[in-house]
Amino acid sequence: MANFGKQKEVTVGGVKYILQHPGVKRSYELTDEAMKPNQQVPSMTKLFEAYMKEVIVEPKTDWDYWDEKGPSDLNKVMQEVDSFLRGEEN
């Protein structure tokens, strides 16, 4: 459980985001739960919502937040989340 609760700070667009690891098993479950029926790819909407709810702990984000920030920042933060959950350090 060394990953569970581990935190990382990332800054995107001048905003500091705190990411918190939900644990290895849960990180894979987030992807599984976002899978499109009968396909091998996740719904990005569902996956990003799970990341907003369970991984990005500060600031709290939702779709309204990203409407203000824009898709570029959204994609950069979600890429950071994905790398963090996979254990990739950049």
N, CA, C and O of each residue as an XYZ file, in Angstrom:
360
protein
N       0.822     -1.195      0.000
C       0.000      0.000      0.000
C       0.867      1.261      0.000
O       0.420      2.314      0.453
N       2.090      1.166     -0.497
C       2.990      2.317     -0.489
C       2.483      3.463     -1.344
O       2.801      4.620     -1.070
N       1.702      3.168     -2.373
C       1.182      4.234     -3.219
C      -0.052      4.897     -2.628
O      -0.292      6.081     -2.867
N      -0.841      4.148     -1.856
C      -2.078      4.683     -1.303
C      -1.797      5.911     -0.441
O      -0.997      5.857      0.493
N      -2.455      7.003     -0.762
C      -2.296      8.233      0.004
C      -1.114      9.094     -0.405
O      -0.998     10.237      0.038
N      -0.238      8.563     -1.245
C       0.908      9.340     -1.722
C       0.389     10.569     -2.463
O      -0.574     10.485     -3.226
N       1.030     11.702     -2.231
C       0.591     12.936     -2.878
C       1.675     13.506     -3.778
O       2.868     13.262     -3.601
N       1.203     14.277     -4.753
C       2.108     14.967     -5.665
C       1.491     16.314     -5.993
O       0.284     16.421     -6.206
N       2.328     17.340     -6.030
C       1.882     18.673     -6.446
C       2.307     18.900     -7.884
O       3.449     18.630     -8.257
N       1.380     19.397     -8.687
C       1.694     19.786    -10.062
C       1.119     21.178    -10.285
O       0.084     21.527     -9.719
N       1.786     21.959    -11.102
C       1.301     23.298    -11.428
C       1.033     23.362    -12.921
O       1.901     23.065    -13.742
N      -0.181     23.754    -13.250
C      -0.607     23.894    -14.644
C      -1.345     25.215    -14.766
O      -2.273     25.486    -14.004
N      -0.939     26.029    -15.712
C      -1.607     27.309    -15.922
C      -1.568     28.213    -14.705
O      -2.483     29.006    -14.481
N      -0.500     28.091    -13.914
C      -0.353     28.913    -12.724
C      -1.149     28.442    -11.519
O      -1.153     29.111    -10.485
N      -1.823     27.302    -11.631
C      -2.620     26.755    -10.533
C      -1.931     25.506     -9.997
O      -1.531     24.628    -10.762
N      -1.796     25.436     -8.664
C      -1.205     24.261     -8.025
C      -2.313     23.245     -7.751
O      -3.321     23.562     -7.118
N      -2.111     22.029     -8.236
C      -3.044     20.929     -8.010
C      -2.363     19.901     -7.122
O      -1.189     19.586     -7.312
N      -3.096     19.384     -6.161
C      -2.583     18.310     -5.318
C      -3.301     17.028     -5.717
O      -4.527     16.928     -5.655
N      -2.495     16.051     -6.130
C      -3.006     14.746     -6.524
C      -2.746     13.770     -5.390
O      -1.703     13.830     -4.739
N      -3.688     12.877     -5.155
C      -3.510     11.864     -4.114
C      -3.828     10.491     -4.696
O      -4.896     10.274     -5.268
N      -2.887      9.578     -4.540
C      -3.023      8.238     -5.115
C      -4.071      7.434     -4.344
O      -4.022      7.363     -3.116
N      -5.027      6.824     -5.070
C      -6.056      6.023     -4.406
C      -5.632      4.575     -4.148
O      -6.422      3.775     -3.646
N      -4.401      4.244     -4.487
C      -3.922      2.871     -4.378
C      -3.910      2.222     -5.753
O      -4.684      2.599     -6.633
N      -3.036      1.252     -5.931
C      -2.857      0.636     -7.245
C      -4.143     -0.033     -7.724
O      -4.575      0.193     -8.855
N      -4.750     -0.846     -6.882
C      -5.971     -1.544     -7.300
C      -7.059     -0.555     -7.676
O      -7.695     -0.697     -8.721
N      -7.278      0.452     -6.830
C      -8.344      1.418     -7.103
C      -8.053      2.210     -8.371
O      -8.981      2.550     -9.105
N      -6.803      2.507     -8.642
C      -6.481      3.258     -9.858
C      -6.870      2.462    -11.105
O      -7.329      3.038    -12.092
N      -6.688      1.144    -11.062
C      -7.120      0.311    -12.190
C      -8.640      0.191    -12.232
O      -9.230      0.141    -13.311
N      -9.267      0.146    -11.075
C     -10.730      0.095    -11.036
C     -11.348      1.344    -11.652
O     -12.388      1.262    -12.305
N     -10.722      2.493    -11.453
C     -11.239      3.726    -12.051
C     -11.310      3.591    -13.570
O     -12.291      3.994    -14.193
N     -10.263      3.021    -14.156
C     -10.259      2.803    -15.606
C     -11.304      1.765    -16.000
O     -12.042      1.959    -16.965
N     -11.367      0.664    -15.254
C     -12.356     -0.380    -15.557
C     -13.779      0.171    -15.516
O     -14.590     -0.132    -16.391
N     -14.079      0.973    -14.510
C     -15.425      1.522    -14.350
C     -15.790      2.514    -15.449
O     -16.969      2.763    -15.703
N     -14.779      3.075    -16.095
C     -15.028      4.051    -17.160
C     -15.110      3.409    -18.543
O     -15.361      4.100    -19.531
N     -14.901      2.095    -18.625
C     -14.897      1.434    -19.934
C     -16.246      1.553    -20.632
O     -17.307      1.432    -20.019
N     -16.166      1.795    -21.932
C     -17.370      1.831    -22.761
C     -17.862      0.399    -22.960
O     -17.055     -0.519    -23.107
N     -19.176      0.205    -22.965
C     -19.702     -1.151    -23.168
C     -19.204     -1.754    -24.487
O     -19.216     -1.101    -25.530
N     -18.775     -2.995    -24.413
C     -18.337     -3.767    -25.581
C     -17.153     -3.152    -26.319
O     -16.954     -3.429    -27.502
N     -16.374     -2.331    -25.648
C     -15.194     -1.735    -26.268
C     -14.018     -1.853    -25.304
O     -14.200     -2.097    -24.111
N     -12.841     -1.681    -25.823
C     -11.631     -1.791    -25.013
C     -11.038     -0.431    -24.664
O      -9.851     -0.330    -24.355
N     -11.857      0.611    -24.714
C     -11.372      1.958    -24.403
C     -12.290      2.603    -23.372
O     -13.500      2.379    -23.384
N     -11.711      3.404    -22.480
C     -12.545      4.073    -21.484
C     -13.242      5.300    -22.062
O     -12.763      5.924    -23.009
N     -14.365      5.619    -21.475
C     -15.023      6.891    -21.748
C     -14.189      7.957    -21.050
O     -14.027      7.919    -19.831
N     -13.664      8.900    -21.809
C     -12.822      9.927    -21.198
C     -13.632     10.770    -20.220
O     -13.104     11.206    -19.197
N     -14.901     11.004    -20.519
C     -15.757     11.768    -19.612
C     -15.846     11.076    -18.258
O     -15.648     11.711    -17.222
N     -16.139      9.786    -18.260
C     -16.257      9.039    -17.007
C     -14.915      8.947    -16.285
O     -14.852      9.086    -15.063
N     -13.849      8.714    -17.038
C     -12.531      8.594    -16.419
C     -12.105      9.918    -15.788
O     -11.618      9.939    -14.657
N     -12.286     11.016    -16.510
C     -11.921     12.325    -15.969
C     -12.761     12.664    -14.745
O     -12.250     13.246    -13.788
N     -14.051     12.306    -14.761
C     -14.899     12.546    -13.591
C     -14.385     11.771    -12.383
O     -14.387     12.288    -11.266
N     -13.946     10.540    -12.601
C     -13.385      9.742    -11.507
C     -12.102     10.382    -10.980
O     -11.886     10.440     -9.769
N     -11.254     10.860    -11.888
C     -10.029     11.536    -11.466
C     -10.355     12.789    -10.655
O      -9.718     13.054     -9.636
N     -11.348     13.560    -11.109
C     -11.735     14.774    -10.382
C     -12.240     14.434     -8.986
O     -11.957     15.147     -8.023
N     -12.984     13.350     -8.884
C     -13.583     12.967     -7.604
C     -12.583     12.313     -6.655
O     -12.603     12.572     -5.452
N     -11.696     11.452     -7.204
C     -10.888     10.605     -6.333
C      -9.391     10.877     -6.317
O      -8.689     10.369     -5.442
N      -8.886     11.661     -7.258
C      -7.438     11.864     -7.317
C      -7.045     13.329     -7.116
O      -6.105     13.616     -6.376
N      -7.742     14.245     -7.755
C      -7.424     15.673     -7.587
C      -8.082     16.134     -6.293
O      -9.301     16.296     -6.231
N      -7.267     16.346     -5.258
C      -7.840     16.709     -3.958
C      -7.892     18.214     -3.724
O      -8.728     18.694     -2.959
N      -7.008     18.957     -4.373
C      -7.041     20.425     -4.280
C      -6.579     21.019     -5.587
O      -5.599     20.532     -6.150
N      -7.218     22.027     -6.092
C      -8.551     22.470     -5.703
C      -9.580     21.457     -6.193
O      -9.314     20.699     -7.126
N     -10.737     21.443     -5.576
C     -11.806     20.568     -6.043
C     -12.216     21.030     -7.428
O     -12.402     22.224     -7.662
N     -12.358     20.082     -8.345
C     -12.688     20.427     -9.720
C     -13.936     19.686    -10.181
O     -14.272     18.618     -9.669
N     -14.608     20.275    -11.153
C     -15.738     19.652    -11.829
C     -15.771     20.223    -13.241
O     -14.887     20.991    -13.619
N     -16.775     19.857    -14.016
C     -16.813     20.323    -15.405
C     -16.955     21.832    -15.497
O     -16.404     22.439    -16.416
N     -17.679     22.459    -14.570
C     -17.802     23.922    -14.577
C     -16.436     24.574    -14.371
O     -16.119     25.581    -15.005
N     -15.637     23.999    -13.490
C     -14.284     24.501    -13.248
C     -13.482     24.478    -14.549
O     -12.812     25.452    -14.890
N     -13.556     23.355    -15.276
C     -12.767     23.224    -16.505
C     -13.324     24.063    -17.644
O     -12.585     24.429    -18.559
N     -14.623     24.374    -17.603
C     -15.168     25.318    -18.589
C     -14.497     26.676    -18.431
O     -14.260     27.376    -19.415
N     -14.189     27.045    -17.189
C     -13.501     28.315    -16.917
C     -12.020     28.241    -17.301
O     -11.482     29.172    -17.900
N     -11.369     27.134    -16.955
C      -9.928     26.988    -17.188
C      -9.594     26.682    -18.646
O      -8.568     27.127    -19.160
N     -10.450     25.933    -19.300
C     -10.228     25.596    -20.700
C      -9.708     24.185    -20.902
O      -9.154     23.578    -19.985
N      -9.890     23.662    -22.117
C      -9.511     22.279    -22.399
C      -8.007     22.019    -22.368
O      -7.588     20.899    -22.077
N      -7.200     23.011    -22.655
C      -5.754     22.801    -22.635
C      -5.279     22.456    -21.227
O      -4.537     21.492    -21.039
N      -5.709     23.245    -20.231
C      -5.327     22.958    -18.848
C      -5.920     21.632    -18.387
O      -5.254     20.860    -17.696
N      -7.169     21.362    -18.765
C      -7.805     20.086    -18.413
C      -6.950     18.923    -18.901
O      -6.640     18.012    -18.133
N      -6.573     18.952    -20.159
C      -5.800     17.846    -20.721
C      -4.429     17.713    -20.071
O      -3.955     16.597    -19.857
N      -3.787     18.830    -19.754
C      -2.476     18.773    -19.095
C      -2.586     18.169    -17.698
O      -1.769     17.334    -17.309
N      -3.606     18.598    -16.943
C      -3.778     18.065    -15.588
C      -4.109     16.575    -15.644
O      -3.558     15.790    -14.873
N      -4.996     16.184    -16.543
C      -5.371     14.773    -16.633
C      -4.193     13.909    -17.081
O      -4.078     12.754    -16.673
N      -3.330     14.461    -17.909
C      -2.112     13.741    -18.301
C      -1.199     13.557    -17.081
O      -0.590     12.501    -16.909
N      -1.110     14.589    -16.243
C      -0.328     14.485    -15.002
C      -0.919     13.415    -14.085
O      -0.187     12.626    -13.488
N      -2.251     13.395    -13.976
C      -2.918     12.395    -13.142
C      -2.599     10.994    -13.656
O      -2.223     10.114    -12.883
N      -2.748     10.796    -14.947
C      -2.495      9.486    -15.543
C      -1.053      9.035    -15.294
O      -0.820      7.886    -14.917
N      -0.100      9.923    -15.500
C       1.313      9.593    -15.254
C       1.554      9.265    -13.786
O       2.282      8.326    -13.465
N       0.944     10.039    -12.901
C       1.075      9.829    -11.461
C       0.538      8.449    -11.067
O       1.183      7.721    -10.313
N      -0.633      8.096    -11.574
C      -1.229      6.809    -11.220
C      -0.429      5.636    -11.771
O      -0.445      4.550    -11.192
N       0.263      5.844    -12.871
C       1.081      4.783    -13.480
C       2.484      4.713    -12.862
O       3.273      3.832    -13.204
N       2.782      5.631    -11.965
C       4.088      5.625    -11.322
C       5.196      6.229    -12.150
O       6.376      6.017    -11.873
N       4.817      6.984    -13.170
C       5.811      7.635    -14.030
C       6.163      8.992    -13.442
O       5.291      9.842    -13.261
N       7.410      9.190    -13.153
C       7.868     10.477    -12.635
C       8.387     11.306    -13.784
O       9.170     10.829    -14.604
N       7.941     12.575    -13.843
C       8.447     13.444    -14.912
C       9.171     14.617    -14.345
O       9.667     15.458    -15.094
